[in-house]
Amino acid sequence: MPLSRPAEVSLPHLFERRTIAVNGLFLTQRVTGVQRYARELCVHLAQAAPARYRLVLISPRRGAADIPPDVEVVLDETRLPSPLWTQVRLPFLARRVGADLLWSPTNIGPLAVRRQIITIFDASVFACPEAFSFAFRAYYRLLLPRLGRRALRVVTVSEFSRCELLRFGMARPSRIDIVSCGVSRAFHAGCDAGPWCEKQPYVLTVGSRDPRKDLATLLSAWRLLPESIRGRRKLLVAGGGGNVFAGEALEPLPEGVELLGRVREADLPGLYAASDLFVYPSRYEGFGLPPLEAMASGTCVLASRASSLPEVLGDAAAYFEPRDPGDLAGRIQALLESSEERSRLRSAGLRRALRFTWESAAVQMLRILDEIFSGPPFRNLRP
């Protein structure tokens, strides 16, 4: 089914077609919510206003396997470590393609470029430093405040994150905007469960092996559940690790817990749809895409009452107190024993998820671009 185009945004006055260079380093990275945001927004932005903007995604050659459709791509043959490529090579390539503006959609961009929009998802390296490796934490804590204050505009994904970036001095109040995440159309009620049917019944959680996701609290809660609950279903844990995260000891696992590791994106809708309950114990989120995708797939959601999650999920989710295994176990049991409450939350979740689309996110981003280019005379990146 072809994607619908967002409505055109009216402009104060006309201007020539502009070229936006996009920092495409995310094409070389494992896909998490951050990378999915960048890819989806690039595609929908390129489709939304081709008469006004030309998007050129610049990436190292190793990203060639995952090129978004409808986006012009420049693949660089130069082999440099990612930080060096971003800081040294990317500004040169952006000027070479005649860019009027650079957009870095995944937290990090080149300090040398002032005419830049930087998307910063949250302030986790400051709020939860223990969750990251020393090298990653040092690099991000050094660059993010400088990038945020130097960039033309900072974009983040929720009101919670906006407040966090301001709290840690990572943006100026007059230069920060919100462009929310969206839910892909692949996630919808009636998704084919496929091979996941063989694992039913099960409770599900999805997320990277990041200590902020607080899988430890969920496992402790699972141990507290009565045999009448644990003995009849599994707890499936989907998500991989990464060398940017600090280690988290999870062994020994409680009986009935299965670690699925990284699940292919194409298999996620069915995994959500086949679960009895989706649990998201994260204690720090800039947005929280997995529970929203679970809602869109017709699954009841139980989430931590922390950070951005109440803002994003609203009254369409059930909540528990963060880092409280006893409260979490009680909420899981209550929901699994009440098909009526699960049905109510499923219906509310389907309605809630409809509010977040990548088309509307592209419209939000277009408004920011139009505001920038419709303002005072604009100095571009051209030499």
Secondary structure, DSSP 8 states (H G I E B T S, - for coil): -----------SS----EEEEEE-GGGGS---HHHHHHHHHHHHHHHH-TTTEEEEEEEEGGGGGG--TTSEEEEE-----HHHIIIIIHHHHHHHTT-SEEEE-SS---TT-SSEEEE----HHHH-GGGB-HHHHHHHHHHHHHHHHHSSEEEESSHHHHHHHHHTT-S-GGGEEE------TTS-TT---GGGGGG-SEEEEE--S-GGG-HHHHHHHHHHS-HHHHTT-EEEEE----TTB------S--TTEEEEES--GGGHHHHHHT-SEEEE--S--SS-HHHHHHHHTT--EEEES-TTHHHHHGGGSEEE-TT-HHHHHHHHHHHHT-HHHHHHHHHHHHHHHTT--HHHHHHHHHHHHHHHHTSS----S--
